[in-house]
């Protein structure tokens, strides 16, 4: 969704709030494509502060379907997004202000809400997602989901630090 900010950019100290909807159907990254299950409309507060920068604030909740890191079962994960960004309208005067965000969300006097939400999801992406705390994962040999079934595969794996010792034992093993 695009929000027209033409009046806001031209008028000093003007502010307004607008209810916006997220039109982003899924979150795509190098990790893959993750569908956004729930996306409620939220209120976005926009403010022109002394014609120096545009301040955008708001909070949104989205639910994204992310596969479990152990068993690959899809897990609905709620991400609480807190939007608090500054978009400078002119070049910053002081050096400490140079770490401001790019103007990639504002093009041709329109704020791209989906790009703003995409950036916030990227920042708030969880490091690890589990379907439950005691998830057993999948069998490395046959691919069975160990939460649902058990398999008859040999689960014992030798310690790789002992590989040299096992090679010596196997060399002198009687046939």
Buried (B, 14 or more C-beta within 10 A) or exposed (E): BBBEBEEBBEEEEBEEEBEBEBEBEEBEEEEEEBEBBEBEEBEBBBBBBEBBBBBBBBBBEBBBBBBBBBBEBBBEBEBEBEBEBBBBBEEBEEEEEEEEBEEEBBEEBBBBBBBBBBBBBEEBBEEEBBBEEEBBBBBEEEEBBBBEEEBEEEEEEEEEEEEEEEEEEEEEEEE
